[in-house]
Amino acid sequence: MAEPKKIDHIGIAVKSIDETLPFYVESLKLELKGIEEVATQKVRVAFLSIGEAKIELLEPISDDSPIAQFIEKKGEGIHHVALAVDNIKERLNELKENGVRLIHESPVPGAANALVAFLHPKAAQGVLYEFCEKKE
């Protein structure tokens, strides 16, 4: 199985994109590529580019959103690291066969027309990893 291609993005949980965005655009000078609502994940996402990777600001759009629960428990901050992969289903099957704990055993629709799946943070010393396969 091929290794991940690159870090696709780092997801940062925020209470409000509108309040947070000026720091990233004006202070850090990152380029805002767009904002999208992902109903399946119950989030609003702002995409900021930095080199080949992105930073995604994740704002909950409902109280039962995983991001809302994360903020309530841990506060705003880094939520996950997303790794770009070519064949997400194959990657998940191999991890499952090797006993790696997963949150998603099958990919789900994510932001930017991608298929995504999360590994359980207990599998990676508390780090939440996302596999991300972009549809062309």
C-alpha positions in Angstrom: 0.0 0.0 0.0 1.3 3.5 -0.9 2.0 5.9 1.8 0.0 9.2 2.2 1.0 11.7 -0.5 1.2 14.8 1.7 -0.5 16.7 4.5 -3.7 17.9 2.8 -4.8 20.3 5.6 -4.8 21.0 9.3 -8.3 21.4 10.7 -8.7 24.1 13.4 -11.9 24.2 15.5 -13.2 27.8 16.0 -16.4 29.2 17.5 -16.8 31.8 14.7 -15.1 31.9 11.3 -16.1 35.5 10.9 -14.3 36.5 14.1 -11.3 34.3 13.5 -10.7 34.9 9.8 -9.1 38.4 10.1 -6.1 36.9 12.1 -5.4 34.4 9.4 -5.9 36.7 6.5 -4.6 40.0 7.8 -2.0 39.0 10.4 -0.7 35.7 8.9 -1.3 36.8 5.3 -2.9 33.5 4.3 -5.1 33.6 1.2 -8.8 32.7 1.7 -9.8 30.3 -1.0 -13.4 30.0 0.0 -16.0 29.1 2.6 -18.3 26.1 2.4 -21.0 24.5 4.5 -20.6 20.7 4.9 -24.0 19.5 6.1 -22.9 15.9 6.6 -20.3 17.1 9.1 -22.4 19.9 10.6 -19.7 22.5 10.0 -18.9 25.6 8.0 -15.4 25.5 6.6 -13.0 28.3 5.6 -10.2 27.2 3.3 -6.8 29.0 3.6 -3.9 28.1 1.4 -0.3 27.8 2.6 2.1 26.1 0.1 0.6 22.8 -1.1 -1.4 22.4 2.1 -4.4 24.2 3.6 -5.6 25.3 6.9 -9.3 24.7 7.4 -11.2 26.7 10.0 -14.1 24.6 11.2 -17.1 26.3 12.7 -20.0 24.2 14.1 -23.4 24.9 12.6 -25.3 22.9 15.2 -24.9 22.1 18.9 -24.6 18.4 18.2 -21.8 18.9 15.6 -18.5 17.0 16.4 -16.8 20.4 16.3 -19.2 21.9 18.8 -18.5 19.0 21.1 -14.8 19.3 20.6 -14.8 23.0 21.5 -17.0 22.4 24.5 -14.6 19.7 25.8 -11.2 21.1 24.7 -11.7 24.7 23.6 -10.8 26.1 20.2 -7.6 24.9 18.6 -6.1 22.2 16.4 -8.7 19.5 15.7 -7.1 17.2 13.2 -4.4 16.6 10.6 -5.6 15.4 7.2 -3.4 13.2 5.0 -4.0 13.0 1.3 -4.4 9.4 0.0 -5.1 7.9 -3.4 -7.4 5.0 -2.4 -9.1 5.7 0.8 -11.2 2.5 0.8 -8.0 0.3 0.4 -6.2 2.3 3.2 -9.1 1.9 5.6 -9.4 -1.8 4.9 -5.7 -2.4 5.5 -5.8 -0.4 8.8 -8.8 -2.3 10.0 -7.1 -5.6 9.1 -4.1 -4.5 11.2 -6.3 -3.7 14.2 -6.1 0.1 14.0 -9.1 1.7 15.6 -11.2 3.8 13.2 -14.0 6.2 13.6 -15.1 5.6 10.0 -14.7 2.2 8.5 -16.0 3.6 5.2 -15.4 7.0 3.7 -18.0 9.8 4.1 -18.5 13.0 2.0 -16.3 15.8 3.3 -15.4 19.4 2.3 -14.2 20.3 -1.1 -15.8 17.3 -2.8 -13.6 14.8 -1.0 -14.1 11.5 0.6 -12.9 11.4 4.1 -12.5 9.1 7.1 -11.1 9.6 10.6 -8.9 7.3 12.6 -9.7 7.1 16.3 -7.3 9.4 18.2 -6.6 6.5 20.7 -4.9 4.8 17.8 -2.4 7.7 17.4 -1.5 8.9 21.0 -4.4 11.4 21.1 -4.0 12.8 17.6 -7.0 12.8 15.3 -6.0 11.9 11.8 -8.2 12.2 8.7 -7.6 10.4 5.4 -8.7 12.5 2.5 -9.2 11.4 -1.1 -10.0 14.2 -3.5 -12.4 13.5 -6.4 -11.2 14.9 -9.7 
